[in-house]
Amino acid sequence: MPITLSIVEDNEQLRNTLARELNRADGFKCLSHYGTSEDTLKDIPKVRPEIVLMDINLPGISGIEALNILREDPSTAHIPVLALSANAMTRDIEKCLEAGFFSYLTKPIKIREFMESLDTAFEFAQEHVRRSN
Ligand code: MN
């Protein structure tokens, strides 16, 4: 069973690149991708990915606000959400981790680091499945 993910990124080129890399890598499947938080929040409770990759700077609802909304919904509260951001300032990274992001990836995305973060998030997601069974 591949690990399922959804991507939220308003840069269409990056979004498509990440989806392609995930689908090409062994063991991962990109279930859906979105350019806005609004579309994401409508769809994620139905799609139920195991991991979400979320850009911080999005038009409309920001990635941090979207994370808070996912956390308030019992059907999505447990999903590890990885932040993607071009901002590498320590304060901004800390702010995201305090908000509850599982980890923080700085753009440009380094594929190896990206895949390692996904493995860690997947272990966390599996642990949740074990605990709830
Ligand atoms: Mn963006």
Boltz pocket constraint, residues with backbone or C-beta under 6 A from the ligand:
constraints:
  - pocket:
      binder: B
      contacts: [[A, 9], [A, 10], [A, 11], [A, 55], [A, 56], [A, 57], [A, 58]]
      max_distance: 6.0
